[in-house]
Amino acid sequence: SAMSGGKNEFEYYDFSMVKLVQEMCDKLKDKIRIETVLKIYFADNIIFTDAGNRYKYDRLINTISLKTLLYCANKAEEANKLIAKKVTYALTNRFVDFDFDYVYIPDDIPQYHRISKVEDNKLLVEFLGSYNEQEIKDILPRYASLIKHQISPNQIVHRDFEVQLPNNVTLLGRYGEWKHSIMTHSVLNKVMNIDFNQAR
């Protein structure tokens, strides 16, 4: 397919997220400060960290969990609205065809967020939330045949409301924006449009 380049075998590297972060910190230690944010005051553009430092910023670019950001900014009410949802997987016939291994569905169609090609000419449809067999059949097109479904304990982030933040706070990435459907190219486009001369 276009996504896999026709390959059906890939090299797999097994390492933990902790190791990945540590490797990044080691390589960037002369260029970044590694501190834990304790409090953020949006009104004053100030951040307090566990190292006892106080930073004044012009623009804040957030890539950590939006929920954590809101808690640090004393916005617990909004943070508590951000709930990771379970995922329901539905195995179906190939009711639609496309040139890629998988496609993401826009947020304005909230019932399912991804469709993937699987073996034996079937599709795996991922639903945001917990759905039973009849609910899945009601959502899928009439010409789709449900083979089986399963509700996964794994959870993904999704929000259907706008978070009220100052204009000088930019949310970036899936967890930073709390939206699973954000694509890599969207993140890169957003980064390219940031004036880093004004982001301190």
N, C-alpha and C positions, 0 to 999 in steps of 0.2 A: 504494500500500500504506500501511499504518499508519505505517511508519517514514519513508517518503519524502514523505508527504502528497500522493501522486498525481503528484508532479513527476518528470519524466524528464531534466531539465537543471538543472545547478547551477553556481554561480560557483566558480571555482577560484583559490586564492591560492597562488602559488609563492614560498616563502621558506624559507631553511635553518633547521635547529634552532639553529645558532650565532647567527643573527640574532634568533630568537625569544628565546633565553636572554638575549642582550645587551639587548634591548628591556626585558625583565622586570627585569633588574638595574639598568638606568638609572632605571626608574620607582620601584623599591623601594630605591634605594641609601641612603636615609635611615632605612630601617626594618629592613634586614637587614645581616648581615656576610657577605662573600663570601671564604671561606678554604677551603683544601684540607685535609681531614682526613688526618692521617698515622697516628695511632694512637688506638685506643679501648680503655680498660681497664674492662670491665664490672664487675669486682669492686669497683673504687673509684669508678665513675661519673664517669670523667674522659676528656676528649677533648683531644688535642694536635693543633695545626694547623701549616701551613707558615709562618704569620705569627709563630710562636714563642709563641702563646697557649695557655693551659691552661684548659679550661672544665670546671666541675663541674656535673653535671646531676642533676635529680630523676627526670625521665622523658625518654627518648630516642625521638623519632618519626622513623623511617627511611623516606625515600622514594627514596633512591638504590638502585642495584643491590644486592640482598641479597648477591651474591657479593663486591662491593667492601666492604660492611660487615663481612663475616666475615673477609676478608683483613686489614682494619684492626684487627680484634679478635684477630688471631693465631689464627684458627680455619681454617687453610688446608685441613685435612682435610675439613671440612664444605663449605667453599667449592668444592673440587674436585669434589664430587658434583653441583653445580649446572651441568648441561650444557644448553645450548640445543639443541633438537631440530629436525631438518629437518621439512618439511611435505609431505605427499602430497595432491595434489588429484585428486578423482575426479568426473568428469562423469557424471550418472545421469539416468534418467527421474524424473518427479515422483512418487516413491514415497510421499511424505507431503505433506500440504498444511497451511499455517499462514498467519496473517494478517499476517506481518511479512516484511521483506526477508531477514532472516537470524535464526537462533536459535543460541545457545550451548548446548553440552551440558555438564552437570555433570561435575566431576572424577572421580566414581565410575564414569563410563563412559569410560575413557581412550583407546579406539581412535580416535574422532573427536570434534572439539571444536566444530565449527561447520558448519551447513548453510545455504547461501544460495540464494535463488531467482535463476535466470538466464533469459535469453531462450529462446524456443522451448519453453516449458513443461518446463524441465529444472532440475536441482539441482546445485550444486557442494558436494561434501562434503569437508571438510578433515580429514585424519588427522594425528595427532601422531606423527611418525617416518616412516621409509621403509618403504613397503609395495609388494609386487608385485601383479600383476593377480589372481592366485588368492587371495592373502591378503585383498585388498579384497572379493572376492566372498564369501569365507567370513565376513566381518564384517557385511556389509550384509544387510538382510532378504531373504528368498527372492524377494519380489516386486519387488525393486530390480534394474534392468538397468544394468550398467556400460557406458558408451559409450567412454570413454577415461580415462587417468590420467596424471599427471605428478608426478615428485618435484622439489620446488623447492629451490634452494640457500638460500633465505631460511630463517631459523630463528626459533623462538619459545621463550619460557621456560616451563618446566613442572617442578614437583617433586612427587614422590610420597612424601616423607618429612618428618617434623616436624623443624624446626631447633630445637635447644636454646638458648634465649635467656632472660635474666633477665626477671622479670615486669614490670620498668619499661622494657622495650624494646618499642615498638609498630612493627610492619611495616605499611606502607601503600602500596597501588598495585601494579600488575602487576609491575614490576621490583623494587619494595621487598619484595614478598612472593614474587617469582619464580613467579608463577602467571598464565598468559596469560588464563585464563577469568574473572578478577575483573572485575566490572561496575562502572560508574561509581556507581550507586546504593549499592553495597556499600561503596565507598570513602567516599562522603559520609556514610553511616550510621556508619561507624567514626569519622570525624572528629567527628561530632556527639556521640559518646559519650566523647570525650576531655575530661578536665577540664584546660583550658589554664591554670588557676590553679596547677595542680600540675606543669605541663609547662614547665620552664625549662632 
